[in-house]
Amino acid sequence: MKRQNIRTLSLIVCTLTYLVIGAAVFDALESDHEMQQRALVSKVRKSLIDKYNISSTDYRVLESIIIRSLPHRAGHQWKFGGAFYFATTVITTIVGGKTFCMFYALAGIPLGLVMFQSIGERINTFAAMLLRLCKRLAGKPAAVTHLDLILVASGCGTFLIASGAYVFQSYEKWTYFDSLYYCFITLTTIGFGDYVALQKNSALQSSPEYVTFALIFIMFGLTVVSAAMNLLVLRFLTMNTADEKRLVRVSKHLGQKSYQSKRLSFVKKPFDHENFEKYDEKDDEHEKDTPRSIDFENASICSCSCYQLPYPETDLRQ
């Protein structure tokens, strides 16, 4: 088994083990307290209904109104201060928690991110191999570009969100648009908490198949989104890198002493498009004649330069 595959499997095992340990600790810390709170709320609810002689329906309406009014106790939420706080929670993906949750997240979040990134690399590598095979069968050049992989990852992500929204609509009785919103917010790790799955009708105990689907959806969805994000980041980085390399090649052919002096000359003098295209075409021909070996098994799609790409560098400009 290749080193990259071993790394990915090790990360999956470590993450699952970490989740099991965390679940056991949270169960020990919170389970009894939750049962006590449930009993207390039930007792208070019955006491209020008896005291004020109101029906269960009226009580639920009153309860709903109180819950809806809670966010407004802090004042106007969408004035500048509230909006600034909201924007901060979006870009930092802040979630609430207590002491153990905070320490648990300190190690768990990096571990999860690395695991999703590693699985995303394997998905991108597999997609690149399939694309090369399809192009060869179609009689086209077998080179795989960033754009090809971005389109594949985006298509998978769109299909995943659309199909997942349909399932959540069926179980949660949300509108389809609200389900789409929940899937997008969840898979982008924003997680406002305004829509949360598995919170109705004791779904955790009564619908094990729905719980399984929700877990698989989140884990696989985050992997696909991670793969797409890696490709987008790498695409933006390589766009700048390709421009820099082209500038260095022109600087070399025109006999400039240094790269910096060439950049200054581009600013001060009119750009010679004819020579640029001529020298660039020569370099492109030389690159095409130079064989490249691509190691798909050890390839990695990440935003750093520590791994090889599953396609030639010449394709990055396409």
N, C-alpha and C positions, 0 to 999 in steps of 0.2 A: 504494500500500500504506500502511495506517495506521501511525502512529508506534509503537503498542504491538506490532504484528506485526513491524515492523522490529527493534525492541528484542529481542523474543524470538528471532528468527532470528539476530541478531548474537550473542546469548549462546550459542545452540546451536553456532554456528560456532566461537566462541572456546573453548568448552569442549572440543569435539572436537579442535581444533588443540592445545590444552593437553594432552589425553590422548595424542595422537600423539607430541608432543615428549617427554612423560614416559615413554612406552613405549620410545622410542628410547634415552633416557638410561639407564633401568633395564636395558635389554637390554645396552647397552655396559658398564655397571658390574657386572652380576650374572651374565650368561650364562656367561662363562668360569669364574667361581668356582663356579657351580652344577655344571657338567660335572666340574670337579675334585673337588668334594665327592661327586658320584655315583660316580665311579671309586674314590675312597678308601673309601667305605662298602661298595661291592661287594667290594673287596679284603679289607677287614677281615672282612666277613661270611663269605667263602670261607675265610679263615684260621681263624676260630673254628670253623666246621663241621669242617674237617680236623683241627684240634688236639684237639677234644673228641669227635670221631666221633659227631656228632648228625645227625639227618635234617633236611631242610629244613622239614618240618612242625613238628618240635619247636622248631626255631629260631624259626619264626614265632610259635609259642605263647609262647616266652620273650620275644620282642621285644614282643608285645602286652602281656604282664604288666608289663614294664619301662615301657612308655609309659603304661600306666594308673596306675602308681605315682608318676610324676613330679609330679603336682599335690600329692601329700601330703608331699613333702619339706619344704615350708615350715611344716609343723605342721598343726594343726586349722584347716581352711579356714573353718568356719562358726561359730567363736567370734566375739566382738564385733569384734576387730581385723580378722579376715579378712572378716567380713560388711560392715564399714564400708568397707573397700577395694572390695569387690564393688559396693556401692551407689554409690560414687564413680565407678567405671568405667561404670556404667549411665547415670547422669545426665549424664556428660560425654562419652560415646561414645568412650572412649580406645582407640586401637589402637597397636600397636608399630611401630617403624621405626628406620632409621638416619639419618645426617645429611642426605643428600639427600631422603629420604622426608619428614623433618620440614619442611624448607624448601619442598619441593614441596607439601606439604599446607597450609602457611600461606596460599598463594595459591589452591590448588586447591579447598579446602573452601568458602571464601566464594563462589568462582566457581560451583561446583556448586550451592550452596544458592540463589543468585540465579537461576540458570538454571531449576532445578526450580520455584521460586516463580513465575517468569515464565510458564513453560509451564502451570503450575497455574492461573494467572489466565486464560489463553486457554481452558483446558478448562472452567473455571467459567462464563466468559462464553458459550461455545458451549452449555453445558448449560442456562443461563438462557434463551437464545433458543429452544431446543427445548421447554423447559417452557412458555414463553409461547405458543408455537405450538400445543402440545397442549391447553393450557387454552382457547385461543380456539376450537379445533375442537370441544372438548367443551362449548362455551357457558358456560364459567366465567370469572370475573374473571382477567385476564391477569397480575396481580401475582405475582411470584416472591419467595418468602421464603427466609430463611436455612435454615429447616428443610427446605424442598424440596431445596435444593442439598446440604445435609448428608446427606440420605437418599440422593440420587443418588451422591454421592462415596463414602459408606460402602458402598453396594451394589456399586459398581465395585471398590472395594478388597477387599471380601469375596470377590467372584467371582474376582478376580485371584489372591488368595492360595490359594483352594481349587483352582483349575485349575492354578496353578503347582506346588502341592504334589503333584498327581497326576503331573506330568511328572518332577519330581525323584525321586519314589518309583520311577518306572520306570527311570530312569538310574542313580540312586545306590544302589538296593536298600535304601532306608530304609523304615521303617514310615510309613504315611500321617500319623500324628500327628507323628512326627519331621520329616517334610517340611513340615507346617503350621508347626511350631515354627521351622524354618529360614527359611521364607518370611517369617514375622512378624518374627523377629529381624533379618533382613536389611533388610526394607523400613522398619523403624522405626529403622534405623542403629545399633542396639545392638551387634550383631556380636560375640558372645562368642568365636567361633572354635572352639567345640566341634563344630559341623557346618559343613563347608566344601565347596562343590560343586567339581567338576572336579579332584579330587585323586586319582582312582582310574584305574587301567588306561590311563595316558597319554591321558586324555580330551582334553587340549588339542590333541593331534596326530591322534588317531584318530576324534574325533567333532566335526567342525566345526559340524554342525547343532545339536548340543547347546550348544556354546560360544556360537553366535549366539543361541539361545533364552535362555540364561542372561543374556547382556548386555542383550538387549531387555527381559527380565523385570525386571531390576534398574533399568534406566533408566526404563522406563515405569511400573513400580511405585512408584518414588520420586516420580515426578511426580504420580501419583494420590494417594499419601499426603500429599504436600505440599499439594495442593489441599484435601484434607479437613482437614488441620491448620490451614490458613489460615482456612477457614470456621469451625472450632470456636473458634479464638482470637478471630476477629472477632465471633462470636456472643456470647461472654462479655463482650467489651468493649462491644458495643452494648446489651446488657442493662442495664448500669450507666448508659450514656449516655441511654437512653430514660427510665429512672427520673428522672435528673437533669432532663431536659427537661420532663417532666410536672410536677415539683416547681416549676420556674421558672414554668411557665404558671399554676399555682395561685397562686403568690406574686404574679404580676402582677395577676390578677383580684381577689384579695383586698386589693389596695392596700398591700402591705407595702413598706417602704422599701428593703429589700435582701434578697438571697437568704439570707444568713447569718442575719439576724434571723428570717426565716420558718422556717428549720430549727430554731432555738431554740424558736420558738412551737409547732412540732409536738411537741417533746419535753415542753414544760411544760403544754400544753393538750390536751384531747381532740380527736382529729382529726374534722373535719366531713366525713363521707363523702358526705353529700347534695350539698353545694356542690362537693366535689371532682369527683364524677361529672358534675354539671351543667356545670361549666366545661370539663371534659375532653371531654364530648360536643360542646360548641360548637366547641372547637378542632379536634376530629376532623372535624366537618362542614366547617369552613373549609378544612382540609387536603385533603379529598376534592374540594372545588370548585376547588382551585388546580391547574391543569395542570402536569405535570412532564414534561420531556423527558429521555429516558434514552439516553445514547450507549453502545450496546453495544460498538462497535468500540474505544473508548478506555477502556472500563471496566477496573477492576482489582480483584482480590480479594486484599487483603493486610491485615495487622494494623495498618497505619498509616492516617492520614487524608489521604494525599496524592493519592488517586485517588477517582473517583466509583464508586459501587456500581451494579451492573447491575439495580437494582430500587429502588423508592421507599423513603425512610427510614421511612415510616409502616408498612412491612411488617416492620421489624426487631423490633417488639414482639410479633409473632405467634408 
